[in-house]
Amino acid sequence: MLEFLLGPETAQLLAMDSWGGALWRGLWATLQIAVGGYGLGILIGIAGAFGKLYGGPVVRDLLEIYTTIVRAVPELVLILLLYYAGNSALNFVLGQFGVGPVEISGLVAGIYVIGIVQGAYTTEVIRGAINAIPAGQIEAARSFGMPVMMVLRRITLPAMLPYALPGLANLWLIATKDTALLSIVGFSELTLATKQAAGATKSYFTFYTVAAVIYLSVTIISMRGIRWLEKRSRRGLPAVGD
């Protein structure tokens, strides 16, 4: 079927036992980093949002510096700084305890880098979503004597989800594309695998077109899942425009 659609030469290049397998392994690495980094970013974002809203002056100022720097500096520069400076800082700290240099795997480093970048944007998305919750809902929960963590679990997080999902969905799509920037530090994700395949075979148009189709497919599938989540999160709420 592939030979019929693309021709025998192109089909051979994209076979699983040829460069096609390398592209799929690159895609798997891309998805692992995107999911891991996005999840870490959400954890940082939740903590950061609550710190900005309910923390003391020092906490709020530190978080403001963090989100401002990450959103102001180009992501490529941030990735280079976090990747190399993070490795150096970790080995410096370990060296103070007499532990030898540690080589961090590319997967862990990629998740850490994407997570730190995502966390700054997620902080602002979640902070805005919490501010959008009608104040009466939180006040009613407190008047019933709910402890802080129960209010967070039963009221704040579920109520802010419909407001946060559009922004969080956009950040997921950004995370899948930001993984391509890791190719500059030598991590073998989809973009680097595509570059290697194109360089080895000189079929630049073929491989970069295939990579673009793969990224587009991930986006389309993600958007379908996001729409489903948005519908579920808005159950019981008035429709937009009502």
C-alpha positions in Angstrom: 0.0 0.0 0.0 2.8 2.4 0.9 4.6 1.6 -2.3 1.5 2.3 -4.3 1.0 5.7 -2.6 4.6 6.9 -2.4 6.5 4.8 -4.9 9.0 2.0 -4.3 12.0 4.2 -3.5 10.3 6.4 -1.0 8.5 3.4 0.6 11.8 1.7 1.1 13.2 4.8 2.8 10.2 5.0 5.2 10.1 1.2 6.0 10.2 0.3 9.7 13.6 -1.5 9.1 15.0 1.6 7.5 14.7 5.3 8.4 10.9 5.0 9.1 11.7 3.1 12.3 14.1 5.9 13.4 11.3 8.4 12.8 8.8 6.4 15.0 11.4 6.1 17.7 11.9 9.8 17.5 8.2 10.4 17.8 8.0 8.1 20.9 10.8 10.1 22.5 9.0 13.4 21.6 5.7 12.2 23.2 7.5 11.0 26.3 9.2 14.4 26.8 6.0 16.3 26.0 3.8 14.3 28.4 6.5 14.4 31.1 7.3 18.0 30.7 3.7 19.0 30.5 2.8 17.1 33.6 5.7 18.6 35.5 4.6 22.0 34.2 1.1 21.6 35.6 2.5 20.6 39.0 4.7 23.7 39.0 1.8 25.8 37.7 -0.6 24.8 40.4 2.0 25.4 43.1 3.0 28.7 41.5 -0.6 29.9 41.1 -1.4 29.3 44.7 1.9 30.8 45.8 1.1 34.0 43.8 -2.5 34.2 45.1 -2.1 33.1 48.7 1.7 33.2 49.5 3.6 35.8 51.4 5.4 38.8 49.8 8.7 36.9 49.4 7.0 33.9 47.7 5.0 36.2 45.4 8.1 38.2 44.4 10.1 35.1 43.7 7.4 33.6 41.6 6.9 36.9 39.7 10.6 36.9 38.9 10.4 33.2 37.7 7.4 33.8 35.4 8.7 37.1 34.0 12.1 35.7 33.1 10.8 32.5 31.5 8.2 34.4 29.5 10.6 37.1 28.4 13.6 35.0 27.4 13.3 33.1 24.0 12.6 29.4 24.6 15.7 28.3 22.7 18.0 30.3 24.9 16.2 29.0 28.0 16.5 25.4 26.9 20.2 25.8 26.4 20.7 27.5 29.7 18.6 25.1 31.7 20.1 22.0 30.0 23.7 22.9 30.5 23.4 25.0 33.7 21.1 22.4 35.3 23.7 19.6 34.7 26.5 21.8 36.0 24.5 22.9 39.1 23.5 19.4 40.0 27.1 18.1 39.7 28.3 21.0 41.8 25.9 20.3 44.6 26.7 16.6 44.5 30.4 17.4 44.5 30.0 19.2 47.8 28.9 15.8 49.3 31.7 13.9 47.7 29.6 12.4 45.0 31.2 12.1 41.6 29.8 13.6 38.4 26.5 12.3 37.3 25.4 12.1 33.7 21.7 12.9 33.4 19.8 11.0 30.7 18.6 13.0 27.8 15.0 12.0 28.5 15.1 13.2 32.2 16.9 16.4 31.2 14.3 17.1 28.4 11.4 16.6 30.8 13.0 18.9 33.3 13.7 21.6 30.7 10.3 21.6 29.1 8.6 21.4 32.6 10.4 24.5 33.9 9.4 26.5 30.8 5.8 25.2 30.8 5.5 25.8 34.5 5.8 29.6 34.2 3.0 29.8 31.6 0.9 27.3 33.4 1.2 29.4 36.6 -0.4 32.4 34.9 -3.1 30.2 33.2 -4.2 28.6 36.5 -3.9 31.9 38.4 -6.3 33.6 35.9 -8.6 30.6 36.0 -8.8 30.7 39.9 -9.5 34.4 39.8 -12.4 33.7 37.4 -14.2 31.4 39.9 -17.1 33.3 41.5 -16.0 34.3 44.9 -19.3 33.0 46.5 -18.4 29.4 45.8 -15.2 29.6 47.8 -16.9 31.6 50.6 -19.7 29.1 50.8 -17.2 26.2 51.2 -15.4 28.0 53.9 -18.6 28.9 55.7 -19.4 25.1 55.9 -16.1 24.7 57.7 -14.2 22.9 54.9 -10.5 22.7 55.5 -8.2 24.4 53.0 -7.2 21.2 51.2 -10.8 20.0 50.9 -11.8 23.4 49.4 -8.9 23.0 47.0 -9.8 19.4 46.0 -13.6 19.8 45.9 -14.2 23.4 44.9 -11.2 25.3 43.5 -9.7 22.8 41.1 -13.0 21.5 39.6 -14.4 25.0 39.3 -11.3 26.5 37.7 -11.0 23.7 35.1 -13.4 25.1 32.5 -11.6 28.4 32.6 -8.1 26.9 32.5 -8.6 24.2 29.8 -8.3 26.5 26.7 -5.0 27.9 28.0 -3.7 24.5 29.2 -4.7 22.9 25.8 -2.7 25.5 24.0 0.3 24.8 26.3 0.1 21.1 25.5 0.4 21.9 21.8 3.3 24.2 22.5 5.0 21.5 24.5 4.8 19.0 21.6 6.5 21.6 19.4 9.0 22.8 22.0 10.5 19.3 22.1 12.0 20.0 18.6 14.2 22.6 20.3 15.9 19.8 22.2 17.5 18.6 19.0 20.0 21.5 19.3 21.5 19.8 22.5 21.7 16.4 20.7 18.6 14.7 22.1 17.2 12.3 19.5 13.6 13.2 19.2 11.5 13.4 16.0 13.2 16.6 14.6 16.7 15.3 15.1 15.8 11.9 13.7 14.3 13.6 10.7 17.4 15.7 10.2 19.7 12.7 10.4 17.5 10.7 8.0 17.3 13.6 5.5 21.1 14.2 5.7 22.0 10.6 5.2 19.6 10.0 2.2 19.6 13.6 0.8 15.8 13.2 0.6 15.1 16.4 2.5 11.7 17.2 1.1 10.4 13.6 1.8 11.5 13.4 5.4 10.6 16.9 6.5 7.2 16.5 4.9 6.7 13.2 6.8 7.8 14.9 10.0 5.3 17.8 9.4 2.5 15.3 8.8 3.4 13.5 12.0 3.3 16.7 14.1 0.0 17.7 12.4 -1.5 14.3 13.2 -0.5 14.7 16.9 -2.1 18.1 16.9 -5.4 16.9 15.4 -5.6 13.9 17.7 -4.8 16.2 20.7 -7.5 18.7 19.6 -10.1 16.0 19.5 -9.2 14.9 23.0 -9.2 18.5 24.2 -12.7 19.2 22.9 -13.9 16.1 24.7 -12.4 17.3 27.9 -13.8 20.8 27.5 -17.3 19.3 27.0 -17.0 17.2 30.1 -15.6 20.0 32.2 -18.5 22.3 31.3 -21.3 19.9 32.2 -23.9 21.7 34.2 -22.6 25.1 33.2 -24.6 27.5 30.9 -23.6 27.3 27.3 -21.4 30.1 26.0 -23.5 33.0 25.0 -26.5 32.1 27.2 
